[in-house]
Amino acid sequence: KQWYQRRVRGGWRWELALTLLPALLTLIALHFADESPRYYVANGQYEKALGVLQNMARWNGRELPEMTLPTEVESHSNSYFEVYKQPYTRMSVIISIIQFSWAWCYTGITYFIPDAMSYSYCYLSDFFTSTYTDQHGCTLYTKTEYFFYLAFTALYIPGLFLGGFSVEYFGRKPTALWTFWTLTGLYMVLLVCIHYSITIAILALAYITLGTVTILIWVLSPELYPSYMRTTSNGILNTFNRLGAAGGAFFTEYVDPYSMRLTVSTYIVLSLITAIACLFINRETKGSYLKDTRSEVSSYGAAGIPLSETNVLPTTDNNGQGVEVPNVEESKTN
């Protein structure tokens, strides 16, 4: 008790301070990062743009083919509503569902675990017997319980590595399918409450799977849209992520004291809806050319359509017309 009251109660300050460390490292790393070749071309700095492309080729162990950079970059003005217009309607709706469901379940399960220890969900009191309540009526945890919860959240990290492997070798759509069907099954078992050891295993596997979904979102969302609207689309789709995170945290915290099974039921419903939605993903972006301009989308189809048998890449000339340059493996998204 004394260790917890002296250290862990003020531990949130250390925890908050540690979250600043990645931001500081990012500020340092930005000084060594290359600028976008597209930005250099747009500003007439063609030699710098070519230098960045040469660095990319060298880092990937490839030779940069001879090419002529466009002297002008096609400019665009796009609205927020364009994200949900054809040819992006179906995929934008599916990604919105994935973002919302993932954030709700991830944030919710993060709040759910300490509540499960407090309210002895699925016989967890047989495993945690040292939880106590202070004079203010607040439930406190010992060092053992605290580090147990920390170990759970750390399982998110191997999930990230698993996600990178899955999207690279199996593809984006297969990863979306197996992750959300797996989450649906895990939450169904969690709802049954067989034994506390099963509950612990289910929560651990859920954390790993949620980490895998994170990589899927990071990879799939940008690949679906051309460069001129990629930033806008990601911003809009991430809004559903934030809504899901807020909703999952709020719902879990307020419903758990009354019915933790109701909380788990929401995870089941959302994961099931998302798994079904993933069945309707109509294109695989792995190995596909990423579009840049609106004219490319009009001429060659939406993002995610595989390269043609001519094995050429479209770009734009001074008049915004499509021209062809030799293809290289670096241009593929995989």
Salt bridges, closest charged atoms under 4 A:
GLU74 OE2 - HIS76 NE2 3.56
GLU82 OE1 - ARG294 NH2 3.43
ASP134 OD2 - ARG9 NH2 2.71
GLU223 OE2 - ARG172 NH2 2.67
